[in-house]
Amino acid sequence: MTTRSALALRNQLASGERSSREVTEEFLHKIEQLDSLGAFVYVDPEGALQAADKADARFAEGDLGRLHGLPTAFKDLNEVMGMPTTYGSKAMEAQIAMADHPLVAQVRAEGAVIVGKTQVPEFGLSTYSENLVAAPSRNPLDSRLSSGGSSGGQAAAIAAGMIPVGAGSDGGGSVRIPSAACGLVGLKPSLGRVPSDVVDGYNDSFGAPKFTVSGPMAHDALDAAMFFDAMLGVDHYLPKLQGGYAHKLRNLNIGYSALSPFDPVYPISLEPAARQAFERGLKLLNERHRVEPANFNYAEDYPQTFAMVWTNSLKSLPVCDESLLGTLAREFRRRSMARPLAQGLQAATRIRQIGADFITQWSAFDVVVTPGMASAPPPIGYYTAHDADTDYRLQCQYTPYTSMVNVSSAAAISVPVSTSIDGMPMSIQLISPRGDEGLLLGLAHQLLL
């Protein structure tokens, strides 16, 4: 069977040791075998094999991209030419994409073979990948549990070996949350680092900084660096790691904190497995760096301000039938539509101030460390059994440290460092206030050595 390392597999494809068709057939077979996990909402075997054959033909001509012949998939929030896009909602008419999303186009140009689309929450809103369109995405390590969201199908597919590596998108933690749930490395880059994220600018329609960026999800830091280079179209992060950068990293000033900006409105507490992971991560970092507690003070109006900015755009979605919306999306869309424009604009201005304050405080350190999630991933249906406000509260309590990074436009990475007594991976989060993704990948590589 195919090696777990996406980099090793890419190198086998690039050397001609293996053909793309052979590798693609293996992954398609694995996808079929593990259909019950709900990771995929659409699979295109015929198109994937045709793409693999084209990759093999290009190999004969010596025309190789950074991901030559390597299978991958995209979230059902990204348009992939010839495949349907539902955005995780029955309330919108699914459309066959006539062109690739810019990120898809970039990854395809690097030689990747796209096998299908993976499960997401409705409109990518949630920390779980459950919707009314298709079966929920389940955690490959325990199918009773969530694989996270909104890149939950991607995380499940990678962790289960249905694809070797892939891209997620992160608007409030949507790369880091499912990566933590499934034991992967998940990098949330700084805003603008990935060119396809800002083809239409750096701000949303209300003037707030865009929260959502694209980042790699992988089994280890080398795989993440390889895929990240392909997303950028450069040879930078992988050569840096392979050149020994991680081994040379020493004496960074690292601050740690378990304070969450949601503390003013929701009780935030770490379950024992999350606290153990946090302590283990700090211990590992302290072997090479200066690690000390950080005394942060976050704005008390963060929770309500973030919620407004996060939902402002819901009012403009081309929904065909409101009754087909899920409970969370329907209620938050209703509030968005009722919100005066001036209030939305004011929230956008305020979130900029809060984000700038985050950076100012975090910049006292080279890196800031927080817990990853506050607990192991919850069961399928844990959120959707409740009304919208309870659903949202439970999400914030599970993921109390992720959205603040999106608000700040900084970079962050989720790294698994321990295992719960139930066998679930537990992670920590590293934040780079200066947007140094190479530093985060280097530290992730150190932690996983």
C-alpha positions as CSV (number, residue, x, y, z in Angstrom):
1,M,0.0,0.0,0.0
2,T,1.0,3.6,-0.5
3,T,3.4,5.1,2.1
4,R,2.0,7.3,4.8
5,S,4.4,10.1,3.9
6,A,3.1,12.4,1.1
7,L,6.6,13.6,0.5
8,A,8.0,10.1,0.0
9,L,5.1,9.3,-2.3
10,R,5.7,12.5,-4.3
11,N,9.3,11.6,-4.6
12,Q,8.4,8.1,-5.9
13,L,6.2,9.6,-8.5
14,A,8.8,12.2,-9.5
15,S,11.4,9.6,-9.9
16,G,9.2,7.3,-12.0
17,E,9.4,4.5,-9.3
18,R,5.6,4.6,-9.3
19,S,3.0,5.7,-11.8
20,S,0.3,8.2,-11.0
21,R,-2.4,5.8,-12.3
22,E,-1.2,3.1,-10.0
23,V,-1.2,5.4,-7.0
24,T,-4.5,7.0,-7.9
25,E,-6.2,3.6,-8.2
26,E,-5.0,2.7,-4.7
27,F,-6.4,5.9,-3.2
28,L,-9.7,5.5,-5.1
29,H,-10.0,2.0,-3.7
30,K,-9.4,3.3,-0.2
31,I,-12.0,5.9,-0.6
32,E,-14.5,3.3,-1.7
33,Q,-13.6,1.0,1.2
34,L,-14.0,3.8,3.8
35,D,-17.2,5.3,2.4
36,S,-19.0,4.9,5.8
37,L,-16.7,7.6,7.3
38,G,-18.6,10.2,5.2
39,A,-15.4,12.1,4.3
40,F,-16.3,12.5,0.7
41,V,-19.5,14.0,-0.8
42,Y,-18.4,13.5,-4.4
43,V,-15.8,11.2,-6.0
44,D,-14.8,11.4,-9.7
45,P,-12.9,8.1,-10.4
46,E,-13.1,8.5,-14.2
47,G,-11.8,12.1,-14.1
48,A,-9.1,11.2,-11.6
49,L,-7.8,8.4,-13.6
50,Q,-7.8,10.5,-16.8
51,A,-5.8,13.1,-14.9
52,A,-3.4,10.4,-13.6
53,D,-2.8,9.2,-17.2
54,K,-2.0,12.7,-18.3
55,A,0.4,13.1,-15.4
56,D,2.2,9.9,-16.5
57,A,2.4,11.2,-20.0
58,R,3.9,14.4,-18.7
59,F,6.5,12.4,-16.8
60,A,7.6,10.9,-20.1
61,E,8.0,14.4,-21.4
62,G,9.9,15.6,-18.3
63,D,7.2,18.1,-17.4
64,L,6.8,17.8,-13.6
65,G,5.1,20.0,-11.1
66,R,5.7,20.1,-7.4
67,L,2.8,17.7,-6.8
68,H,3.3,15.6,-9.9
69,G,0.7,12.8,-10.1
70,L,-0.2,13.1,-6.4
71,P,-3.9,12.6,-5.5
72,T,-5.7,15.1,-3.4
73,A,-9.2,16.5,-2.9
74,F,-10.9,19.8,-2.0
75,K,-13.5,20.9,0.4
76,D,-17.1,21.3,-0.9
77,L,-16.6,25.1,-0.5
78,N,-14.0,25.3,-3.3
79,E,-15.1,25.1,-6.9
80,V,-13.5,22.3,-8.9
81,M,-14.2,22.4,-12.6
82,G,-16.7,19.7,-13.6
83,M,-17.7,18.8,-10.1
84,P,-20.8,20.0,-8.1
85,T,-20.5,22.5,-5.3
86,T,-23.1,22.5,-2.6
87,Y,-21.4,24.7,0.1
88,G,-22.8,22.1,2.5
89,S,-26.4,23.5,2.1
90,K,-29.6,22.1,0.8
91,A,-30.9,25.7,0.6
92,M,-28.7,26.5,-2.4
93,E,-28.9,24.9,-5.8
94,A,-25.8,22.8,-6.3
95,Q,-23.9,24.0,-9.4
96,I,-21.4,22.2,-11.6
97,A,-18.3,24.4,-11.5
98,M,-17.4,25.8,-14.9
99,A,-13.9,26.8,-13.7
100,D,-11.5,26.0,-10.8
101,H,-11.3,28.1,-7.7
102,P,-7.9,30.0,-7.9
103,L,-6.4,27.7,-5.2
104,V,-7.6,24.6,-7.0
105,A,-6.2,25.9,-10.3
106,Q,-2.8,26.5,-8.6
107,V,-2.7,23.0,-7.1
108,R,-3.8,21.4,-10.3
109,A,-1.1,23.4,-12.2
110,E,1.4,21.8,-9.9
111,G,0.4,18.3,-11.2
112,A,-2.0,17.1,-8.5
113,V,-4.7,14.7,-9.4
114,I,-8.1,15.8,-7.9
115,V,-10.2,12.8,-6.9
116,G,-13.2,14.6,-5.4
117,K,-14.9,16.9,-2.9
118,T,-15.0,16.5,0.9
119,Q,-17.6,17.1,3.5
120,V,-18.1,20.5,5.3
121,P,-20.6,22.2,7.6
122,E,-23.2,24.4,6.0
123,F,-21.4,27.4,4.5
124,G,-18.3,26.4,6.4
125,L,-19.8,27.9,9.6
126,S,-19.1,25.3,12.1
127,T,-16.5,23.3,14.0
128,Y,-18.2,20.1,12.9
129,S,-18.8,18.7,9.4
130,E,-22.4,17.7,9.5
131,N,-25.1,19.1,7.3
132,L,-28.4,18.2,5.5
133,V,-26.7,17.4,2.2
134,A,-24.9,14.2,3.0
135,A,-23.8,11.9,5.8
136,P,-21.6,13.5,8.5
137,S,-17.9,13.3,8.3
138,R,-16.7,10.9,11.0
139,N,-13.4,10.7,12.8
140,P,-11.3,7.8,11.4
141,L,-9.8,7.2,14.9
142,D,-13.3,6.7,16.4
143,S,-16.2,6.8,14.0
144,R,-18.6,7.8,16.8
145,L,-16.8,11.2,17.1
146,S,-16.6,14.3,14.9
147,S,-13.7,14.9,12.6
148,G,-14.0,18.6,13.2
149,G,-14.8,21.5,10.9
150,S,-15.1,23.1,8.6
151,S,-12.3,21.1,6.9
152,G,-13.6,17.9,8.6
153,G,-13.9,15.8,5.5
154,Q,-10.4,16.8,4.4
155,A,-9.0,15.9,7.8
156,A,-10.8,12.5,7.9
157,A,-9.7,11.7,4.3
158,I,-6.0,12.4,5.1
159,A,-6.0,10.7,8.5
160,A,-7.7,7.6,7.1
161,G,-5.3,7.4,4.1
162,M,-7.9,8.3,1.5
163,I,-5.7,11.1,0.2
164,P,-2.1,11.7,1.3
165,V,-2.3,15.4,1.9
166,G,-4.6,18.4,1.2
167,A,-5.6,22.0,1.6
168,G,-8.2,23.3,4.0
169,S,-9.6,26.7,4.6
170,D,-9.6,28.5,8.0
171,G,-11.9,31.3,8.9
172,G,-12.1,30.7,12.6
173,G,-10.0,27.6,13.1
174,S,-11.2,25.4,10.2
175,V,-7.8,24.0,9.4
176,R,-6.6,23.7,13.0
177,I,-9.7,22.3,14.6
178,P,-10.1,19.2,12.3
179,S,-6.3,18.7,12.3
180,A,-6.4,18.5,16.1
181,A,-9.4,16.2,16.0
182,C,-7.7,13.8,13.6
183,G,-4.1,14.0,14.8
184,L,-2.7,16.1,11.9
185,V,-0.5,19.1,11.4
186,G,-2.6,22.0,10.3
187,L,-1.1,25.4,9.3
188,K,-3.2,28.6,9.2
189,P,-1.1,31.0,7.2
190,S,-1.1,34.8,7.8
191,L,-3.6,36.7,5.6
192,G,-2.2,37.3,2.1
193,R,0.5,34.6,2.3
194,V,-1.4,32.4,-0.1
195,P,-2.1,34.6,-3.2
196,S,-5.3,32.9,-4.2
197,D,-6.8,34.0,-0.8
198,V,-6.7,37.7,-1.7
199,V,-7.4,37.8,-5.4
200,D,-10.3,40.1,-4.6
201,G,-8.6,42.0,-1.8
202,Y,-7.7,41.8,1.9
203,N,-11.0,43.1,3.4
204,D,-14.6,41.9,3.4
205,S,-17.5,44.0,2.2
206,F,-17.8,45.6,5.6
207,G,-14.2,46.6,5.8
208,A,-13.1,44.0,8.3
209,P,-9.9,42.0,7.5
210,K,-10.8,38.7,5.8
211,F,-10.8,35.9,8.3
212,T,-10.5,33.0,5.9
213,V,-7.2,31.8,4.5
214,S,-6.1,28.5,3.0
215,G,-3.5,26.2,4.5
216,P,-2.1,22.7,4.3
217,M,-3.2,19.7,6.4
218,A,-0.8,16.8,6.6
219,H,0.6,13.9,8.7
220,D,3.8,15.8,9.5
221,A,5.6,19.1,9.0
222,L,7.5,18.0,5.9
223,D,4.3,17.0,4.1
224,A,2.7,20.3,5.1
225,A,5.7,22.3,3.9
226,M,5.7,20.4,0.6
227,F,2.0,21.1,0.0
228,F,2.3,24.7,1.2
229,D,5.1,25.4,-1.4
230,A,2.8,24.0,-4.1
231,M,0.0,26.3,-2.9
232,L,2.4,29.3,-3.2
233,G,4.2,28.1,-6.4
234,V,7.6,28.4,-4.7
235,D,10.4,26.2,-3.4
236,H,10.8,27.7,0.0
237,Y,9.4,26.0,3.1
238,L,10.3,22.4,2.2
239,P,13.9,23.1,1.3
240,K,14.2,25.2,4.5
241,L,13.1,22.2,6.6
242,Q,15.2,19.7,4.7
243,G,18.2,22.0,5.1
244,G,18.2,21.5,8.8
245,Y,16.4,24.7,9.9
246,A,14.3,22.9,12.6
247,H,17.5,21.5,14.2
248,K,19.1,24.9,14.4
249,L,16.1,26.6,16.1
250,R,17.1,27.5,19.6
251,N,16.4,29.9,22.4
252,L,13.2,31.4,21.1
253,N,11.2,33.5,23.6
254,I,8.0,31.6,23.9
255,G,5.0,32.8,25.9
256,Y,2.2,30.5,26.9
257,S,-1.4,31.2,28.0
258,A,-4.7,29.3,28.5
259,L,-6.7,32.6,28.5
260,S,-9.4,32.7,25.9
261,P,-11.1,35.9,24.6
262,F,-14.4,34.0,25.0
263,D,-13.9,33.9,28.8
264,P,-16.1,37.0,29.5
265,V,-19.3,35.2,28.2
266,Y,-18.7,31.4,28.3
267,P,-17.1,29.2,31.0
268,I,-13.9,28.0,29.4
269,S,-12.2,25.0,31.0
270,L,-9.7,22.4,29.8
271,E,-10.5,18.7,30.1
272,P,-7.7,16.7,31.6
273,A,-6.4,15.4,28.2
274,A,-6.2,18.9,26.8
275,R,-4.4,20.2,29.9
276,Q,-2.0,17.2,29.7
277,A,-1.3,17.9,26.1
278,F,-0.7,21.6,26.8
279,E,1.8,20.7,29.6
280,R,3.6,18.2,27.5
281,G,3.9,20.6,24.6
282,L,5.4,23.2,26.9
283,K,7.8,20.7,28.3
284,L,9.0,19.7,24.8
285,L,9.4,23.3,23.8
286,N,11.3,24.1,27.0
287,E,14.0,21.6,26.0
288,R,15.3,24.1,23.4
289,H,13.7,27.4,24.1
290,R,12.8,29.9,26.8
291,V,9.3,29.2,27.8
292,E,7.4,31.5,30.3
293,P,3.9,32.4,31.2
294,A,2.3,35.3,29.4
295,N,0.0,37.8,31.0
296,F,-2.5,38.7,28.3
297,N,-5.6,40.9,28.7
298,Y,-8.2,40.5,26.0
299,A,-11.0,42.8,25.1
300,E,-14.3,42.0,26.8
301,D,-16.4,42.8,23.8
302,Y,-14.5,40.3,21.6
303,P,-17.2,37.5,21.7
304,Q,-20.1,39.7,20.4
305,T,-18.0,41.6,18.0
306,F,-16.5,38.5,16.5
307,A,-20.0,36.9,16.2
308,M,-21.3,39.9,14.3
309,V,-18.4,40.1,11.8
310,W,-18.4,36.3,11.4
311,T,-22.1,36.3,10.3
312,N,-22.3,39.7,8.5
313,S,-22.0,38.0,5.1
314,L,-24.8,35.5,5.6
315,K,-27.4,38.1,4.6
316,S,-26.0,38.2,1.0
317,L,-26.1,34.4,0.4
318,P,-28.2,33.4,-2.6
319,V,-30.5,31.1,-0.6
320,C,-33.2,29.5,-2.6
321,D,-35.3,28.1,0.2
322,E,-34.9,29.4,3.8
323,S,-36.7,26.4,5.2
324,L,-34.0,24.1,4.0
325,L,-31.3,25.8,6.1
326,G,-30.0,24.1,9.1
327,T,-30.8,25.5,12.5
328,L,-27.6,27.4,13.1
329,A,-27.4,28.9,9.6
330,R,-31.0,29.8,9.6
331,E,-30.9,31.7,12.9
332,F,-27.7,33.5,12.3
333,R,-28.7,34.5,8.8
334,R,-32.0,35.9,10.3
335,R,-30.0,38.0,12.7
336,S,-27.6,39.1,10.0
337,M,-30.5,40.3,7.8
338,A,-32.1,42.2,10.7
339,R,-28.8,43.9,11.7
340,P,-28.6,47.6,10.6
341,L,-25.8,48.3,8.2
342,A,-24.2,50.8,10.5
343,Q,-23.9,48.1,13.3
344,G,-22.2,45.7,10.9
345,L,-19.7,48.4,9.8
346,Q,-19.1,49.4,13.4
347,A,-18.3,45.8,14.3
348,A,-15.9,45.6,11.4
349,T,-14.0,48.7,12.7
350,R,-13.9,47.4,16.2
351,I,-12.6,43.9,15.2
352,R,-9.7,45.6,13.5
353,Q,-8.8,47.3,16.8
354,I,-9.1,44.1,18.7
355,G,-7.0,42.2,16.2
356,A,-4.3,44.9,16.4
357,D,-4.3,44.6,20.2
358,F,-3.8,40.9,19.9
359,I,-0.7,41.4,17.8
360,T,0.7,44.1,20.1
361,Q,0.4,41.8,23.1
362,W,1.6,38.6,21.4
363,S,4.6,40.5,19.9
364,A,6.3,40.5,23.3
365,F,7.2,36.9,22.3
366,D,8.6,35.2,19.2
367,V,5.8,32.6,19.5
368,V,2.7,32.2,21.7
369,V,1.5,28.8,22.8
370,T,-2.1,27.9,23.7
371,P,-3.9,24.7,24.1
372,G,-5.2,23.3,20.9
373,M,-8.8,22.3,21.7
374,A,-10.4,22.3,25.2
375,S,-11.2,18.6,24.9
376,A,-11.1,15.6,22.7
377,P,-13.5,15.8,19.7
378,P,-17.2,15.4,20.7
379,P,-19.6,12.8,19.3
380,I,-21.5,13.2,16.1
381,G,-24.7,15.2,16.8
382,Y,-23.3,16.9,19.9
383,Y,-24.0,20.3,18.5
384,T,-27.0,19.9,16.2
385,A,-29.2,18.5,19.0
386,H,-29.5,22.0,20.4
387,D,-30.8,25.4,19.4
388,A,-28.5,27.8,17.5
389,D,-27.2,29.7,20.6
390,T,-26.4,26.5,22.5
391,D,-24.8,25.0,19.4
392,Y,-22.6,28.2,19.0
393,R,-21.7,28.2,22.7
394,L,-20.6,24.6,22.6
395,Q,-18.4,25.3,19.6
396,C,-16.7,28.2,21.3
397,Q,-16.1,26.2,24.4
398,Y,-14.5,23.4,22.3
399,T,-12.4,25.8,20.3
400,P,-11.7,28.8,22.5
401,Y,-8.3,29.7,21.1
402,T,-8.6,29.6,17.3
403,S,-10.8,32.5,16.0
404,M,-8.6,35.1,17.7
405,V,-5.8,34.2,15.3
406,N,-8.0,34.8,12.3
407,V,-9.1,38.2,13.7
408,S,-5.4,39.1,14.1
409,S,-4.4,37.9,10.6
410,A,-1.5,36.2,12.2
411,A,-0.2,32.6,11.4
412,A,-0.8,29.6,13.6
413,I,-0.3,25.8,13.5
414,S,-1.9,22.9,15.3
415,V,0.5,20.1,16.3
416,P,-0.4,16.8,17.9
417,V,1.8,16.2,21.0
418,S,0.0,13.5,23.1
419,T,-2.9,11.0,23.3
420,S,-5.9,10.9,25.6
421,I,-6.7,7.8,27.7
422,D,-9.3,6.9,25.0
423,G,-6.6,7.0,22.3
424,M,-7.5,10.3,20.7
425,P,-4.7,12.7,19.6
426,M,-4.4,15.9,21.5
427,S,-2.7,19.1,20.2
428,I,-1.3,22.4,21.1
429,Q,-1.4,25.6,19.0
430,L,1.6,27.8,18.2
431,I,1.0,31.4,17.1
432,S,3.5,33.6,15.2
433,P,2.5,37.2,15.7
434,R,4.9,38.2,12.9
435,G,3.3,35.7,10.4
436,D,6.4,33.5,10.2
437,E,5.0,30.3,8.8
438,G,8.5,28.8,8.4
439,L,9.1,29.2,12.1
440,L,5.9,27.4,12.9
441,L,6.7,24.6,10.5
442,G,10.2,24.3,12.0
443,L,8.8,24.1,15.6
444,A,6.2,21.6,14.5
445,H,9.0,19.5,13.0
446,Q,11.0,19.7,16.3
447,L,8.0,18.6,18.3
448,L,7.3,15.6,16.1
449,L,10.9,14.4,15.8
